[in-house]
Amino acid sequence: MSQRTRKFFGMIMLVAWVILYAAVGMTIGAAVVANATPLAQILFFLITGLIWIVPAGLIIRWMEKQV
């Protein structure tokens, strides 16, 4: 797979991942965390706001891998 093709597919995977992750996080946040204490809400959104970076970094690393 050429570098250009890898970046194209990586971009699609990255956008799809962020949309899916945000939708799941918002759904869980609205259904479960909305009734929690303010501290639990802050911790939930802080943690979920940072966790997406790990898979995104792996996708970016795969995109940049030399053929």
PyMOL Python script that loads the backbone (N, CA, C, O; Angstrom):
from pymol import cmd

cmd.read_pdbstr("""\
ATOM      1  N   MET A   1       0.854  -1.168   0.000  1.00  0.00           N
ATOM      2  CA  MET A   1       0.000   0.000   0.000  1.00  0.00           C
ATOM      3  C   MET A   1       0.903   1.234   0.000  1.00  0.00           C
ATOM      4  O   MET A   1       1.840   1.332   0.792  1.00  0.00           O
ATOM      5  N   SER A   2       0.614   2.152  -0.879  1.00  0.00           N
ATOM      6  CA  SER A   2       1.442   3.353  -0.963  1.00  0.00           C
ATOM      7  C   SER A   2       1.171   4.277   0.229  1.00  0.00           C
ATOM      8  O   SER A   2       0.154   4.154   0.912  1.00  0.00           O
ATOM      9  N   GLN A   3       2.085   5.181   0.455  1.00  0.00           N
ATOM     10  CA  GLN A   3       1.961   6.129   1.569  1.00  0.00           C
ATOM     11  C   GLN A   3       0.705   6.986   1.410  1.00  0.00           C
ATOM     12  O   GLN A   3      -0.001   7.261   2.380  1.00  0.00           O
ATOM     13  N   ARG A   4       0.444   7.392   0.196  1.00  0.00           N
ATOM     14  CA  ARG A   4      -0.722   8.238  -0.066  1.00  0.00           C
ATOM     15  C   ARG A   4      -2.026   7.489   0.235  1.00  0.00           C
ATOM     16  O   ARG A   4      -2.940   8.048   0.842  1.00  0.00           O
ATOM     17  N   THR A   5      -2.109   6.233  -0.188  1.00  0.00           N
ATOM     18  CA  THR A   5      -3.297   5.418   0.069  1.00  0.00           C
ATOM     19  C   THR A   5      -3.459   5.152   1.556  1.00  0.00           C
ATOM     20  O   THR A   5      -4.570   5.198   2.085  1.00  0.00           O
ATOM     21  N   ARG A   6      -2.356   4.875   2.224  1.00  0.00           N
ATOM     22  CA  ARG A   6      -2.392   4.622   3.667  1.00  0.00           C
ATOM     23  C   ARG A   6      -2.911   5.854   4.413  1.00  0.00           C
ATOM     24  O   ARG A   6      -3.700   5.718   5.348  1.00  0.00           O
ATOM     25  N   LYS A   7      -2.482   7.036   4.016  1.00  0.00           N
ATOM     26  CA  LYS A   7      -2.948   8.260   4.666  1.00  0.00           C
ATOM     27  C   LYS A   7      -4.429   8.504   4.390  1.00  0.00           C
ATOM     28  O   LYS A   7      -5.160   8.971   5.263  1.00  0.00           O
ATOM     29  N   PHE A   8      -4.864   8.187   3.178  1.00  0.00           N
ATOM     30  CA  PHE A   8      -6.276   8.358   2.844  1.00  0.00           C
ATOM     31  C   PHE A   8      -7.150   7.463   3.717  1.00  0.00           C
ATOM     32  O   PHE A   8      -8.112   7.933   4.325  1.00  0.00           O
ATOM     33  N   PHE A   9      -6.816   6.169   3.782  1.00  0.00           N
ATOM     34  CA  PHE A   9      -7.595   5.247   4.604  1.00  0.00           C
ATOM     35  C   PHE A   9      -7.462   5.577   6.093  1.00  0.00           C
ATOM     36  O   PHE A   9      -8.422   5.427   6.849  1.00  0.00           O
ATOM     37  N   GLY A  10      -6.299   6.017   6.508  1.00  0.00           N
ATOM     38  CA  GLY A  10      -6.106   6.416   7.897  1.00  0.00           C
ATOM     39  C   GLY A  10      -6.966   7.607   8.271  1.00  0.00           C
ATOM     40  O   GLY A  10      -7.517   7.667   9.370  1.00  0.00           O
ATOM     41  N   MET A  11      -7.080   8.555   7.350  1.00  0.00           N
ATOM     42  CA  MET A  11      -7.914   9.726   7.597  1.00  0.00           C
ATOM     43  C   MET A  11      -9.374   9.308   7.758  1.00  0.00           C
ATOM     44  O   MET A  11     -10.068   9.797   8.651  1.00  0.00           O
ATOM     45  N   ILE A  12      -9.836   8.412   6.901  1.00  0.00           N
ATOM     46  CA  ILE A  12     -11.217   7.936   6.999  1.00  0.00           C
ATOM     47  C   ILE A  12     -11.434   7.198   8.320  1.00  0.00           C
ATOM     48  O   ILE A  12     -12.444   7.407   8.991  1.00  0.00           O
ATOM     49  N   MET A  13     -10.490   6.338   8.693  1.00  0.00           N
ATOM     50  CA  MET A  13     -10.611   5.604   9.958  1.00  0.00           C
ATOM     51  C   MET A  13     -10.601   6.555  11.146  1.00  0.00           C
ATOM     52  O   MET A  13     -11.356   6.368  12.100  1.00  0.00           O
ATOM     53  N   LEU A  14      -9.753   7.570  11.092  1.00  0.00           N
ATOM     54  CA  LEU A  14      -9.648   8.518  12.200  1.00  0.00           C
ATOM     55  C   LEU A  14     -10.940   9.317  12.374  1.00  0.00           C
ATOM     56  O   LEU A  14     -11.424   9.478  13.495  1.00  0.00           O
ATOM     57  N   VAL A  15     -11.492   9.809  11.284  1.00  0.00           N
ATOM     58  CA  VAL A  15     -12.746  10.567  11.366  1.00  0.00           C
ATOM     59  C   VAL A  15     -13.881   9.672  11.866  1.00  0.00           C
ATOM     60  O   VAL A  15     -14.671  10.081  12.717  1.00  0.00           O
ATOM     61  N   ALA A  16     -13.957   8.449  11.333  1.00  0.00           N
ATOM     62  CA  ALA A  16     -15.000   7.514  11.772  1.00  0.00           C
ATOM     63  C   ALA A  16     -14.840   7.192  13.257  1.00  0.00           C
ATOM     64  O   ALA A  16     -15.827   7.133  13.990  1.00  0.00           O
ATOM     65  N   TRP A  17     -13.600   6.984  13.702  1.00  0.00           N
ATOM     66  CA  TRP A  17     -13.341   6.668  15.112  1.00  0.00           C
ATOM     67  C   TRP A  17     -13.793   7.807  16.017  1.00  0.00           C
ATOM     68  O   TRP A  17     -14.454   7.571  17.029  1.00  0.00           O
ATOM     69  N   VAL A  18     -13.445   9.037  15.663  1.00  0.00           N
ATOM     70  CA  VAL A  18     -13.789  10.181  16.515  1.00  0.00           C
ATOM     71  C   VAL A  18     -15.308  10.361  16.578  1.00  0.00           C
ATOM     72  O   VAL A  18     -15.852  10.634  17.647  1.00  0.00           O
ATOM     73  N   ILE A  19     -15.992  10.212  15.446  1.00  0.00           N
ATOM     74  CA  ILE A  19     -17.450  10.354  15.440  1.00  0.00           C
ATOM     75  C   ILE A  19     -18.101   9.266  16.290  1.00  0.00           C
ATOM     76  O   ILE A  19     -18.975   9.552  17.108  1.00  0.00           O
ATOM     77  N   LEU A  20     -17.675   8.025  16.098  1.00  0.00           N
ATOM     78  CA  LEU A  20     -18.240   6.907  16.860  1.00  0.00           C
ATOM     79  C   LEU A  20     -17.946   7.058  18.352  1.00  0.00           C
ATOM     80  O   LEU A  20     -18.834   6.861  19.182  1.00  0.00           O
ATOM     81  N   TYR A  21     -16.717   7.402  18.690  1.00  0.00           N
ATOM     82  CA  TYR A  21     -16.329   7.552  20.090  1.00  0.00           C
ATOM     83  C   TYR A  21     -17.117   8.680  20.761  1.00  0.00           C
ATOM     84  O   TYR A  21     -17.577   8.536  21.894  1.00  0.00           O
ATOM     85  N   ALA A  22     -17.267   9.801  20.053  1.00  0.00           N
ATOM     86  CA  ALA A  22     -18.018  10.922  20.615  1.00  0.00           C
ATOM     87  C   ALA A  22     -19.484  10.553  20.825  1.00  0.00           C
ATOM     88  O   ALA A  22     -20.077  10.914  21.841  1.00  0.00           O
ATOM     89  N   ALA A  23     -20.065   9.838  19.873  1.00  0.00           N
ATOM     90  CA  ALA A  23     -21.468   9.438  20.001  1.00  0.00           C
ATOM     91  C   ALA A  23     -21.666   8.497  21.189  1.00  0.00           C
ATOM     92  O   ALA A  23     -22.613   8.657  21.959  1.00  0.00           O
ATOM     93  N   VAL A  24     -20.781   7.525  21.337  1.00  0.00           N
ATOM     94  CA  VAL A  24     -20.889   6.588  22.457  1.00  0.00           C
ATOM     95  C   VAL A  24     -20.664   7.319  23.784  1.00  0.00           C
ATOM     96  O   VAL A  24     -21.393   7.096  24.751  1.00  0.00           O
ATOM     97  N   GLY A  25     -19.663   8.185  23.826  1.00  0.00           N
ATOM     98  CA  GLY A  25     -19.388   8.940  25.049  1.00  0.00           C
ATOM     99  C   GLY A  25     -20.537   9.846  25.453  1.00  0.00           C
ATOM    100  O   GLY A  25     -20.874   9.943  26.633  1.00  0.00           O
ATOM    101  N   MET A  26     -21.141  10.511  24.470  1.00  0.00           N
ATOM    102  CA  MET A  26     -22.279  11.379  24.780  1.00  0.00           C
ATOM    103  C   MET A  26     -23.489  10.572  25.234  1.00  0.00           C
ATOM    104  O   MET A  26     -24.221  10.993  26.129  1.00  0.00           O
ATOM    105  N   THR A  27     -23.697   9.415  24.616  1.00  0.00           N
ATOM    106  CA  THR A  27     -24.829   8.571  25.005  1.00  0.00           C
ATOM    107  C   THR A  27     -24.674   8.079  26.439  1.00  0.00           C
ATOM    108  O   THR A  27     -25.613   8.147  27.232  1.00  0.00           O
ATOM    109  N   ILE A  28     -23.493   7.588  26.762  1.00  0.00           N
ATOM    110  CA  ILE A  28     -23.238   7.134  28.133  1.00  0.00           C
ATOM    111  C   ILE A  28     -23.336   8.309  29.101  1.00  0.00           C
ATOM    112  O   ILE A  28     -23.903   8.186  30.187  1.00  0.00           O
ATOM    113  N   GLY A  29     -22.782   9.437  28.702  1.00  0.00           N
ATOM    114  CA  GLY A  29     -22.840  10.612  29.562  1.00  0.00           C
ATOM    115  C   GLY A  29     -24.260  11.072  29.835  1.00  0.00           C
ATOM    116  O   GLY A  29     -24.592  11.438  30.962  1.00  0.00           O
ATOM    117  N   ALA A  30     -25.100  11.055  28.807  1.00  0.00           N
ATOM    118  CA  ALA A  30     -26.485  11.496  28.981  1.00  0.00           C
ATOM    119  C   ALA A  30     -27.315  10.484  29.761  1.00  0.00           C
ATOM    120  O   ALA A  30     -28.188  10.865  30.541  1.00  0.00           O
ATOM    121  N   ALA A  31     -27.048   9.201  29.556  1.00  0.00           N
ATOM    122  CA  ALA A  31     -27.873   8.170  30.185  1.00  0.00           C
ATOM    123  C   ALA A  31     -27.443   7.847  31.610  1.00  0.00           C
ATOM    124  O   ALA A  31     -28.290   7.633  32.478  1.00  0.00           O
ATOM    125  N   VAL A  32     -26.159   7.811  31.856  1.00  0.00           N
ATOM    126  CA  VAL A  32     -25.659   7.327  33.148  1.00  0.00           C
ATOM    127  C   VAL A  32     -25.108   8.458  34.009  1.00  0.00           C
ATOM    128  O   VAL A  32     -25.456   8.579  35.184  1.00  0.00           O
ATOM    129  N   VAL A  33     -24.268   9.264  33.433  1.00  0.00           N
ATOM    130  CA  VAL A  33     -23.516  10.247  34.214  1.00  0.00           C
ATOM    131  C   VAL A  33     -24.345  11.496  34.520  1.00  0.00           C
ATOM    132  O   VAL A  33     -23.988  12.258  35.419  1.00  0.00           O
ATOM    133  N   ALA A  34     -25.420  11.716  33.809  1.00  0.00           N
ATOM    134  CA  ALA A  34     -26.232  12.914  34.037  1.00  0.00           C
ATOM    135  C   ALA A  34     -26.788  12.969  35.456  1.00  0.00           C
ATOM    136  O   ALA A  34     -26.992  14.054  36.001  1.00  0.00           O
ATOM    137  N   ASN A  35     -27.032  11.822  36.049  1.00  0.00           N
ATOM    138  CA  ASN A  35     -27.582  11.774  37.410  1.00  0.00           C
ATOM    139  C   ASN A  35     -26.507  11.633  38.479  1.00  0.00           C
ATOM    140  O   ASN A  35     -26.828  11.536  39.663  1.00  0.00           O
ATOM    141  N   ALA A  36     -25.262  11.620  38.092  1.00  0.00           N
ATOM    142  CA  ALA A  36     -24.162  11.442  39.042  1.00  0.00           C
ATOM    143  C   ALA A  36     -23.804  12.780  39.688  1.00  0.00           C
ATOM    144  O   ALA A  36     -24.325  13.833  39.319  1.00  0.00           O
ATOM    145  N   THR A  37     -22.909  12.706  40.648  1.00  0.00           N
ATOM    146  CA  THR A  37     -22.441  13.922  41.313  1.00  0.00           C
ATOM    147  C   THR A  37     -21.596  14.746  40.351  1.00  0.00           C
ATOM    148  O   THR A  37     -21.068  14.208  39.377  1.00  0.00           O
ATOM    149  N   PRO A  38     -21.461  16.040  40.608  1.00  0.00           N
ATOM    150  CA  PRO A  38     -20.641  16.871  39.728  1.00  0.00           C
ATOM    151  C   PRO A  38     -19.191  16.378  39.608  1.00  0.00           C
ATOM    152  O   PRO A  38     -18.599  16.460  38.532  1.00  0.00           O
ATOM    153  N   LEU A  39     -18.626  15.872  40.694  1.00  0.00           N
ATOM    154  CA  LEU A  39     -17.259  15.355  40.631  1.00  0.00           C
ATOM    155  C   LEU A  39     -17.181  14.141  39.714  1.00  0.00           C
ATOM    156  O   LEU A  39     -16.238  14.019  38.931  1.00  0.00           O
ATOM    157  N   ALA A  40     -18.148  13.250  39.798  1.00  0.00           N
ATOM    158  CA  ALA A  40     -18.172  12.073  38.922  1.00  0.00           C
ATOM    159  C   ALA A  40     -18.340  12.487  37.466  1.00  0.00           C
ATOM    160  O   ALA A  40     -17.747  11.882  36.573  1.00  0.00           O
ATOM    161  N   GLN A  41     -19.138  13.508  37.227  1.00  0.00           N
ATOM    162  CA  GLN A  41     -19.313  13.999  35.860  1.00  0.00           C
ATOM    163  C   GLN A  41     -18.011  14.564  35.311  1.00  0.00           C
ATOM    164  O   GLN A  41     -17.629  14.277  34.177  1.00  0.00           O
ATOM    165  N   ILE A  42     -17.335  15.367  36.122  1.00  0.00           N
ATOM    166  CA  ILE A  42     -16.060  15.944  35.689  1.00  0.00           C
ATOM    167  C   ILE A  42     -15.053  14.852  35.392  1.00  0.00           C
ATOM    168  O   ILE A  42     -14.373  14.897  34.367  1.00  0.00           O
ATOM    169  N   LEU A  43     -14.949  13.870  36.276  1.00  0.00           N
ATOM    170  CA  LEU A  43     -13.998  12.775  36.060  1.00  0.00           C
ATOM    171  C   LEU A  43     -14.349  11.967  34.816  1.00  0.00           C
ATOM    172  O   LEU A  43     -13.462  11.611  34.040  1.00  0.00           O
ATOM    173  N   PHE A  44     -15.627  11.674  34.619  1.00  0.00           N
ATOM    174  CA  PHE A  44     -16.045  10.916  33.437  1.00  0.00           C
ATOM    175  C   PHE A  44     -15.660  11.647  32.158  1.00  0.00           C
ATOM    176  O   PHE A  44     -15.037  11.063  31.272  1.00  0.00           O
ATOM    177  N   PHE A  45     -16.027  12.916  32.057  1.00  0.00           N
ATOM    178  CA  PHE A  45     -15.761  13.648  30.826  1.00  0.00           C
ATOM    179  C   PHE A  45     -14.276  13.964  30.650  1.00  0.00           C
ATOM    180  O   PHE A  45     -13.802  14.078  29.520  1.00  0.00           O
ATOM    181  N   LEU A  46     -13.546  14.104  31.736  1.00  0.00           N
ATOM    182  CA  LEU A  46     -12.101  14.293  31.638  1.00  0.00           C
ATOM    183  C   LEU A  46     -11.431  13.035  31.092  1.00  0.00           C
ATOM    184  O   LEU A  46     -10.606  13.101  30.180  1.00  0.00           O
ATOM    185  N   ILE A  47     -11.796  11.898  31.658  1.00  0.00           N
ATOM    186  CA  ILE A  47     -11.186  10.635  31.223  1.00  0.00           C
ATOM    187  C   ILE A  47     -11.604  10.295  29.798  1.00  0.00           C
ATOM    188  O   ILE A  47     -10.759   9.956  28.970  1.00  0.00           O
ATOM    189  N   THR A  48     -12.900  10.381  29.505  1.00  0.00           N
ATOM    190  CA  THR A  48     -13.342  10.056  28.144  1.00  0.00           C
ATOM    191  C   THR A  48     -12.841  11.079  27.133  1.00  0.00           C
ATOM    192  O   THR A  48     -12.684  10.766  25.953  1.00  0.00           O
ATOM    193  N   GLY A  49     -12.593  12.287  27.588  1.00  0.00           N
ATOM    194  CA  GLY A  49     -12.046  13.303  26.697  1.00  0.00           C
ATOM    195  C   GLY A  49     -10.590  13.069  26.342  1.00  0.00           C
ATOM    196  O   GLY A  49     -10.095  13.631  25.366  1.00  0.00           O
ATOM    197  N   LEU A  50      -9.898  12.250  27.116  1.00  0.00           N
ATOM    198  CA  LEU A  50      -8.483  11.973  26.845  1.00  0.00           C
ATOM    199  C   LEU A  50      -8.225  10.585  26.261  1.00  0.00           C
ATOM    200  O   LEU A  50      -7.223  10.383  25.576  1.00  0.00           O
ATOM    201  N   ILE A  51      -9.109   9.634  26.522  1.00  0.00           N
ATOM    202  CA  ILE A  51      -8.870   8.251  26.091  1.00  0.00           C
ATOM    203  C   ILE A  51      -8.810   8.112  24.573  1.00  0.00           C
ATOM    204  O   ILE A  51      -8.071   7.267  24.069  1.00  0.00           O
ATOM    205  N   TRP A  52      -9.566   8.916  23.832  1.00  0.00           N
ATOM    206  CA  TRP A  52      -9.601   8.773  22.379  1.00  0.00           C
ATOM    207  C   TRP A  52      -8.239   9.022  21.743  1.00  0.00           C
ATOM    208  O   TRP A  52      -8.000   8.616  20.606  1.00  0.00           O
ATOM    209  N   ILE A  53      -7.347   9.686  22.472  1.00  0.00           N
ATOM    210  CA  ILE A  53      -6.044  10.047  21.911  1.00  0.00           C
ATOM    211  C   ILE A  53      -5.193   8.809  21.630  1.00  0.00           C
ATOM    212  O   ILE A  53      -4.443   8.792  20.653  1.00  0.00           O
ATOM    213  N   VAL A  54      -5.293   7.779  22.462  1.00  0.00           N
ATOM    214  CA  VAL A  54      -4.460   6.577  22.282  1.00  0.00           C
ATOM    215  C   VAL A  54      -4.766   5.879  20.957  1.00  0.00           C
ATOM    216  O   VAL A  54      -3.839   5.656  20.177  1.00  0.00           O
ATOM    217  N   PRO A  55      -6.027   5.523  20.662  1.00  0.00           N
ATOM    218  CA  PRO A  55      -6.289   4.891  19.364  1.00  0.00           C
ATOM    219  C   PRO A  55      -5.999   5.822  18.185  1.00  0.00           C
ATOM    220  O   PRO A  55      -5.540   5.374  17.134  1.00  0.00           O
ATOM    221  N   ALA A  56      -6.266   7.112  18.360  1.00  0.00           N
ATOM    222  CA  ALA A  56      -5.970   8.056  17.284  1.00  0.00           C
ATOM    223  C   ALA A  56      -4.471   8.103  17.011  1.00  0.00           C
ATOM    224  O   ALA A  56      -4.049   8.176  15.857  1.00  0.00           O
ATOM    225  N   GLY A  57      -3.671   8.061  18.062  1.00  0.00           N
ATOM    226  CA  GLY A  57      -2.220   8.027  17.887  1.00  0.00           C
ATOM    227  C   GLY A  57      -1.747   6.780  17.175  1.00  0.00           C
ATOM    228  O   GLY A  57      -0.825   6.833  16.361  1.00  0.00           O
ATOM    229  N   LEU A  58      -2.380   5.649  17.481  1.00  0.00           N
ATOM    230  CA  LEU A  58      -2.021   4.408  16.791  1.00  0.00           C
ATOM    231  C   LEU A  58      -2.374   4.480  15.309  1.00  0.00           C
ATOM    232  O   LEU A  58      -1.615   4.004  14.465  1.00  0.00           O
ATOM    233  N   ILE A  59      -3.518   5.071  14.991  1.00  0.00           N
ATOM    234  CA  ILE A  59      -3.897   5.226  13.587  1.00  0.00           C
ATOM    235  C   ILE A  59      -2.914   6.152  12.882  1.00  0.00           C
ATOM    236  O   ILE A  59      -2.501   5.872  11.757  1.00  0.00           O
ATOM    237  N   ILE A  60      -2.538   7.244  13.525  1.00  0.00           N
ATOM    238  CA  ILE A  60      -1.592   8.184  12.920  1.00  0.00           C
ATOM    239  C   ILE A  60      -0.229   7.531  12.743  1.00  0.00           C
ATOM    240  O   ILE A  60       0.427   7.743  11.723  1.00  0.00           O
ATOM    241  N   ARG A  61       0.206   6.744  13.716  1.00  0.00           N
ATOM    242  CA  ARG A  61       1.479   6.034  13.591  1.00  0.00           C
ATOM    243  C   ARG A  61       1.440   5.072  12.402  1.00  0.00           C
ATOM    244  O   ARG A  61       2.412   4.969  11.653  1.00  0.00           O
ATOM    245  N   TRP A  62       0.314   4.367  12.229  1.00  0.00           N
ATOM    246  CA  TRP A  62       0.158   3.456  11.100  1.00  0.00           C
ATOM    247  C   TRP A  62       0.190   4.230   9.782  1.00  0.00           C
ATOM    248  O   TRP A  62       0.768   3.767   8.799  1.00  0.00           O
ATOM    249  N   MET A  63      -0.434   5.410   9.767  1.00  0.00           N
ATOM    250  CA  MET A  63      -0.448   6.224   8.550  1.00  0.00           C
ATOM    251  C   MET A  63       0.956   6.660   8.158  1.00  0.00           C
ATOM    252  O   MET A  63       1.275   6.722   6.971  1.00  0.00           O
ATOM    253  N   GLU A  64       1.788   6.961   9.130  1.00  0.00           N
ATOM    254  CA  GLU A  64       3.125   7.485   8.873  1.00  0.00           C
ATOM    255  C   GLU A  64       4.177   6.402   8.657  1.00  0.00           C
ATOM    256  O   GLU A  64       5.314   6.704   8.297  1.00  0.00           O
ATOM    257  N   LYS A  65       3.801   5.140   8.876  1.00  0.00           N
ATOM    258  CA  LYS A  65       4.765   4.045   8.738  1.00  0.00           C
ATOM    259  C   LYS A  65       5.286   3.988   7.305  1.00  0.00           C
ATOM    260  O   LYS A  65       4.520   4.054   6.344  1.00  0.00           O
ATOM    261  N   GLN A  66       6.591   3.866   7.187  1.00  0.00           N
ATOM    262  CA  GLN A  66       7.214   3.802   5.865  1.00  0.00           C
ATOM    263  C   GLN A  66       6.973   2.436   5.241  1.00  0.00           C
ATOM    264  O   GLN A  66       6.999   1.407   5.916  1.00  0.00           O
ATOM    265  N   VAL A  67       6.743   2.456   3.957  1.00  0.00           N
ATOM    266  CA  VAL A  67       6.474   1.208   3.229  1.00  0.00           C
ATOM    267  C   VAL A  67       7.767   0.510   2.895  1.00  0.00           C
ATOM    268  O   VAL A  67       7.751  -0.558   2.283  1.00  0.00           O
TER     269      VAL A  67
END
""", "prot")
cmd.dss("prot")
cmd.show_as("cartoon", "prot")
cmd.util.cbc("prot")
cmd.orient("prot")
